[in-house]
């Protein structure tokens, strides 16, 4: 039982540390380095047209690219 409690306490400390790091940095959570784009896919679903949020994101990225060039 003591091993279980010690392990549980360690996991709680890790989760607490991760949540504090998230709160302090105020940075949104992100996926892994590769993700679905590393598979050659642009989106998860097979929709013929992207959703409104993705359209806005694409437009913002295009504006950033235009400012850089």
MDAnalysis code that builds the backbone (N, CA, C; Angstrom):
import MDAnalysis as mda
import numpy as np

u = mda.Universe.empty(207, n_residues=69, atom_resindex=np.repeat(np.arange(69), 3), trajectory=True)
u.add_TopologyAttr("name", ["N", "CA", "C"] * 69)
u.add_TopologyAttr("resid", np.arange(1, 70))
u.add_TopologyAttr("resname", ["UNK", "UNK", "UNK", "UNK", "UNK", "UNK", "UNK", "UNK", "UNK", "UNK", "UNK", "UNK", "UNK", "UNK", "UNK", "UNK", "UNK", "UNK", "UNK", "UNK", "UNK", "UNK", "UNK", "UNK", "UNK", "UNK", "UNK", "UNK", "UNK", "UNK", "UNK", "UNK", "UNK", "UNK", "UNK", "UNK", "UNK", "UNK", "UNK", "UNK", "UNK", "UNK", "UNK", "UNK", "UNK", "UNK", "UNK", "UNK", "UNK", "UNK", "UNK", "UNK", "UNK", "UNK", "UNK", "UNK", "UNK", "UNK", "UNK", "UNK", "UNK", "UNK", "UNK", "UNK", "UNK", "UNK", "UNK", "UNK", "UNK"])
u.atoms.positions = np.array([
    [0.827, -1.193, 0.000],
    [0.000, 0.000, 0.000],
    [0.873, 1.259, 0.000],
    [2.008, 1.226, 0.650],
    [2.867, 2.408, 0.696],
    [3.441, 2.717, -0.685],
    [3.736, 1.678, -1.473],
    [4.239, 1.901, -2.833],
    [3.165, 2.575, -3.671],
    [1.918, 2.123, -3.526],
    [0.813, 2.741, -4.263],
    [0.663, 4.208, -3.887],
    [0.699, 4.516, -2.616],
    [0.547, 5.909, -2.172],
    [1.714, 6.777, -2.642],
    [2.916, 6.227, -2.599],
    [4.081, 6.982, -3.062],
    [3.978, 7.251, -4.565],
    [3.576, 6.247, -5.328],
    [3.417, 6.414, -6.773],
    [2.326, 7.420, -7.083],
    [1.219, 7.333, -6.361],
    [0.115, 8.273, -6.560],
    [0.558, 9.699, -6.249],
    [1.338, 9.868, -5.193],
    [1.829, 11.202, -4.822],
    [2.767, 11.744, -5.894],
    [3.614, 10.901, -6.454],
    [4.520, 11.345, -7.516],
    [3.734, 11.781, -8.739],
    [2.727, 10.992, -9.126],
    [1.895, 11.377, -10.271],
    [1.168, 12.691, -10.008],
    [0.673, 12.876, -8.806],
    [0.011, 14.139, -8.470],
    [0.977, 15.312, -8.582],
    [2.194, 15.132, -8.119],
    [3.191, 16.197, -8.222],
    [3.513, 16.518, -9.682],
    [3.599, 15.497, -10.516],
    [3.887, 15.716, -11.938],
    [2.737, 16.475, -12.591],
    [1.512, 16.058, -12.322],
    [0.352, 16.741, -12.904],
    [0.274, 18.176, -12.396],
    [0.527, 18.382, -11.135],
    [0.517, 19.727, -10.569],
    [1.591, 20.591, -11.226],
    [2.788, 20.041, -11.409],
    [3.859, 20.792, -12.067],
    [3.523, 21.148, -13.498],
    [2.922, 20.213, -14.221],
    [2.546, 20.489, -15.607],
    [1.463, 21.560, -15.671],
    [0.494, 21.482, -14.771],
    [-0.582, 22.480, -14.802],
    [-0.059, 23.857, -14.399],
    [0.860, 23.911, -13.457],
    [1.434, 25.206, -13.091],
    [2.255, 25.788, -14.239],
    [2.984, 24.940, -14.927],
    [3.736, 25.415, -16.089],
    [2.819, 25.965, -17.164],
    [1.704, 25.299, -17.377],
    [0.732, 25.772, -18.362],
    [0.138, 27.112, -17.939],
    [-0.216, 27.242, -16.674],
    [-0.823, 28.485, -16.196],
    [0.163, 29.647, -16.225],
    [1.421, 29.392, -15.919],
    [2.413, 30.460, -15.878],
    [2.742, 30.952, -17.281],
    [2.920, 30.049, -18.218],
    [3.308, 30.449, -19.572],
    [2.152, 31.005, -20.392],
    [0.928, 30.662, -20.031],
    [-0.260, 31.103, -20.777],
    [-0.161, 30.757, -22.261],
    [0.397, 29.637, -22.541],
    [0.579, 29.208, -23.922],
    [-0.418, 28.087, -24.204],
    [-1.025, 28.098, -25.363],
    [-2.008, 27.070, -25.668],
    [-1.333, 25.714, -25.823],
    [-2.072, 24.687, -25.535],
    [-1.547, 23.339, -25.659],
    [-1.363, 23.000, -27.127],
    [-0.289, 22.290, -27.440],
    [0.007, 21.930, -28.820],
    [0.246, 20.439, -28.923],
    [0.080, 19.942, -30.107],
    [0.321, 18.536, -30.349],
    [1.792, 18.237, -30.502],
    [2.073, 17.063, -30.976],
    [3.464, 16.660, -31.148],
    [4.077, 17.376, -32.347],
    [5.340, 17.165, -32.566],
    [6.046, 17.817, -33.672],
    [5.484, 17.387, -35.029],
    [5.210, 16.132, -35.166],
    [4.754, 15.619, -36.459],
    [3.258, 15.763, -36.625],
    [2.542, 14.963, -35.916],
    [1.100, 14.991, -36.003],
    [0.597, 14.524, -37.353],
    [-0.572, 14.963, -37.712],
    [-1.209, 14.501, -38.945],
    [-0.546, 15.077, -40.184],
    [0.101, 16.222, -40.054],
    [0.761, 16.821, -41.219],
    [1.959, 15.992, -41.670],
    [2.558, 15.237, -40.759],
    [3.678, 14.390, -41.151],
    [3.230, 13.213, -41.995],
    [1.931, 12.927, -41.977],
    [1.384, 11.853, -42.806],
    [0.993, 12.348, -44.191],
    [1.129, 13.632, -44.427],
    [0.782, 14.200, -45.721],
    [-0.671, 14.639, -45.809],
    [-1.363, 14.678, -44.671],
    [-2.758, 15.099, -44.649],
    [-2.849, 16.521, -44.128],
    [-3.732, 17.296, -44.724],
    [-3.894, 18.679, -44.268],
    [-4.948, 18.797, -43.179],
    [-5.894, 17.884, -43.164],
    [-6.956, 17.952, -42.170],
    [-7.379, 16.553, -41.765],
    [-8.062, 16.458, -40.650],
    [-8.439, 15.167, -40.105],
    [-9.643, 14.585, -40.844],
    [-10.607, 15.409, -41.140],
    [-11.829, 14.897, -41.760],
    [-11.698, 14.860, -43.285],
    [-12.647, 14.225, -43.909],
    [-12.671, 14.134, -45.368],
    [-13.683, 15.111, -45.971],
    [-13.914, 16.205, -45.300],
    [-14.873, 17.204, -45.770],
    [-14.355, 17.846, -47.057],
    [-15.237, 18.100, -48.024],
    [-14.788, 18.737, -49.259],
    [-14.371, 20.188, -49.048],
    [-14.932, 20.837, -48.025],
    [-14.625, 22.241, -47.757],
    [-14.257, 22.393, -46.283],
    [-13.208, 23.151, -45.977],
    [-12.817, 23.305, -44.575],
    [-13.845, 24.105, -43.780],
    [-13.820, 23.932, -42.458],
    [-14.750, 24.651, -41.599],
    [-14.356, 26.133, -41.515],
    [-15.226, 26.941, -40.917],
    [-14.996, 28.383, -40.832],
    [-13.729, 28.723, -40.052],
    [-13.481, 28.008, -38.962],
    [-12.279, 28.279, -38.167],
    [-11.025, 28.015, -38.986],
    [-11.019, 26.947, -39.762],
    [-9.837, 26.646, -40.591],
    [-9.679, 27.690, -41.697],
    [-10.780, 28.155, -42.276],
    [-10.702, 29.202, -43.301],
    [-10.072, 30.469, -42.731],
    [-10.461, 30.836, -41.505],
    [-9.886, 32.026, -40.867],
    [-8.397, 31.835, -40.620],
    [-8.023, 30.639, -40.166],
    [-6.620, 30.354, -39.905],
    [-5.801, 30.414, -41.188],
    [-6.335, 29.875, -42.275],
    [-5.647, 29.909, -43.558],
    [-5.486, 31.352, -44.028],
    [-6.535, 32.174, -43.837],
    [-6.462, 33.578, -44.245],
    [-5.409, 34.326, -43.431],
    [-5.333, 34.043, -42.109],
    [-4.323, 34.698, -41.272],
    [-2.915, 34.303, -41.696],
    [-2.722, 33.030, -42.004],
    [-1.403, 32.574, -42.438],
    [-1.018, 33.208, -43.771],
    [-1.983, 33.380, -44.660],
    [-1.706, 34.017, -45.942],
    [-1.324, 35.483, -45.739],
    [-1.994, 36.166, -44.805],
    [-1.654, 37.563, -44.518],
    [-0.251, 37.680, -43.943],
    [0.115, 36.746, -43.069],
    [1.467, 36.762, -42.512],
    [2.501, 36.546, -43.602],
    [2.229, 35.632, -44.502],
    [3.153, 35.369, -45.591],
    [3.297, 36.590, -46.489],
    [2.209, 37.312, -46.727],
    [2.260, 38.515, -47.557],
    [3.066, 39.619, -46.890],
    [2.989, 39.696, -45.561],
    [3.754, 40.725, -44.844],
    [5.240, 40.399, -44.855],
    [5.580, 39.138, -44.799],
    [6.991, 38.734, -44.778],
    [7.647, 39.007, -46.128],
    [6.932, 38.729, -47.179],
    [7.480, 38.880, -48.541],
    [7.535, 40.289, -48.927],
])
